[in-house]
Amino acid sequence: MHKILSILLAGFFFILNAEALTVVPFVHSFDPEDTNEKTFQYYVENKTDDFLAFEISVFRRKLDKKGNDILEKDTESFMLRPSQIIIPPHSYRNVKVKWRGNEEFKKNPEKEQAFRVVMSQFPVNLKKKKEKNQQAAIQVVYEIKASLYATPKTAKPDLKIVSENAKFIVLRNDGNRRAELKKSDLVIRDKKITDLIKPNDVDTVVMANGTRIYEKKAK
């Protein structure tokens, strides 16, 4: 499970202990036509000594050729209950999510749709006011981006090699489901794709009808 947490201090970001906050599931896929899968929950656990408050939003997700997220706010596809949560120290809350569908799904019900569930912290102060001469505390800011996929049962990836040179490999997914690189059986000159690209990219995906450029690892 991958968690990205950060501390905001004097306008700069620093990495925080990743065990401070837990979100389950961090990657979730459901069948949008299966009644039993349309409703699910996120489990958010606060392992810090402070109260944490979050606003939860859903974004439609695309990837550019370098793998960067392109996000668009989505208020149509899901119902969130609650959309804001306050988690006491060393406690947890559940967020209920229900699929409502959207126009894109009506037009193309066989294609997978990708989303980000973004949990953004907002300030909350439930402690007594500081004494006048008390030193200001560090403001901790968390933002968690979980991966969510509406995946029809018939959707499948179709990953292909578009081009290759000494530095890069270009892949195209002509399927209607994301292609997970670590599950790919593509080979170039008897070597698997995952053995040729940088290790940090092995766990990435190529979205349905998407193209990705991967940098080769140094020999």
N, C-alpha and C positions, 0 to 999 in steps of 0.2 A: 504494500500500500504506500502510495507516494503522497506526502503532505508538504505543502509549501507554506511556511510560516515566516513572518518577518517582524522586526522591531523598528519602529519609527523613532529616531532620536536625532533632534536638531536637523531634521530634513534629510537624514541619510538612513538607508535600510541595512539591517544586519540580520543574519540567519539566526533564528531561535531554535531551541531544542525541539525537534520534530515530534517528541513524545508529549508535548504540552497539550495537544488537541488531537482527537481521533474522530474521523468521519467514516461511517460504514453504511452502505458500500461506497467505495471510492470510484469504482467503475461498475455501472449497472446497465444491463441490456434487457429489454422486455418486448414481448410480442404485442403490438398495439391492437390486435384483433382478439386476443385472449382475455376474456373477462377476468380471469383469476390473476392476470399479470398487470392489469391497468392501474391498480392501486398498490403502492408500496411505501416503505418508510426509510428515512435516513436516521441513523443513530449518531448523535453528536455529543461527545464526551469532553468535558473541560477538566483537565488534569492540573490546572494552575491553582494558585491561592487567591485568585481574583474573580469577581463576577465578570462574565463576558456576554456581550449583547451582539446579536447578528441579524442582519437583514438577508433574506434568501430570495434570489431571483433566478430565472431561467433564461438562457440565451441560446439562440440557434447558432450552431458552430460549423464553420468551414475552416479549411487549412489552405494557406498559400503554398507555393511550390517549395518553400524552405521549411514548412511545417509550423509556421506561426499561426496562432488562432485568429480567425476573423469572426467576431461575435456580434450578434444582432439581438437586442432585447425581445423577448417573446412573452407576451401576456395572453396568448391564445391557446396554447397547446396543453397547459397543465394548470391544475388548481393546487395551491400550496396551503397547508394548514398546520401550524401558523406560518406566516411569512416573516415574522420577527420573533426572536426568542431571546430570553435572558437565562443564562446557565450559571447557577451558583458554583462556587469552588468545589472541585472534586465531585462533580455531579454530571448528569446527562439529560438531554431532551430528545424527543422524537419529532421528526417533521414528516407529516403525511403528504404524499404526492399522488395525484390522480390524473391520469391521461384523459384529456377531453377531445383530442384530435385537432386537425387544422385543415386548411384548404389544400395545402400541398399533399397531405396524405389522401385526401379525397381524389385528387387528380392522378396520383401515382402511388397506390396502396402497396405496391410490391417493392418500393425502394426504401432503404433504411434512411432514417433521419438522425443527425447527430446534434446533441445539445451539451451545454455546460450548465451545471447547477452551481451558482456562485454564492458563497456565504461570506458576506463582508461585515466586518466588525464596525460598530458605531459606538461612540463614547457612552459610558454609563458610570455614574459615581454614586454608589450606595453606601459609601463610608462617610464618617463625620468629616466636616470641613477641616482642612489643614490649619495648624497654628500659623500665625502671621509669619514667623521666622523659619517655619519648616521648609526644608529643601523640596523643590518640585520633583515629582516622581516621573519616571520614564513612562511614556505613553506606548503601550503595546498594541500593535495593529495586526490583525490576522485577516487573510483572505484565502479561502479554500475554493478550488475549482475542481469539482467532481465531473467525471465523464458520464454522460447518459445517452443511450441509444434506443430509439424505437425501431426494432428489428423484426420485420416480418419473417415468418419461419422459412419461407421459400427464398429469401434473399441470400445471394452468394457473391463472393469476390471473384474477380477475374484479373489477376495481376500480370502485367507484361513489362518487359524491358523495352523502353523506347530508344535509348541510346546510352553509350558508355564511352568514356575517354580515360586518360591517365588519372584524372582527379575526381570525376563525378560519375554517378549512375543515375539515370532518369527512369522512373517507374510510372506506369499508368495503370489505373484500376478501372477497367471497363465494366465491372460488375455492379450490382445494386446493393452491395453490402461492403463495409469497410474491410480492407485487407490488412491483417496483422502481420507485420514483417517477420516476427519470430516464428510464425507458423507457415511461412512461405517455403515452397520447395523449388523456387527459381534458382537456376545455376548459370554461371558464366565460366566457361573453360573449366568445367568440373569442380568449381567452387561455389558454395552456397552464397546467396546474396548477403546473408547475415554474417558471413565470414569476411566479407569484403568492405563493408561500411564501418564507420566509427562505432565503437561499442555503445555509446550513449544513445544511438539511434535504433538499436535492435528492437526495443520495446515500442516503437512508434507504429502508426497506422497510415495507410493511404485511403482516403475517403472514397466512397462510391463516386464514380465518374471524375475522380481527382487525379492530379499529377504531382509527384514529389521528386525533388532533386536531393540526392544523398552524396555526401562527401566520402570518398574512400579513406580508409584508415591508412596510416603510414606503414610502409613495409619494414 
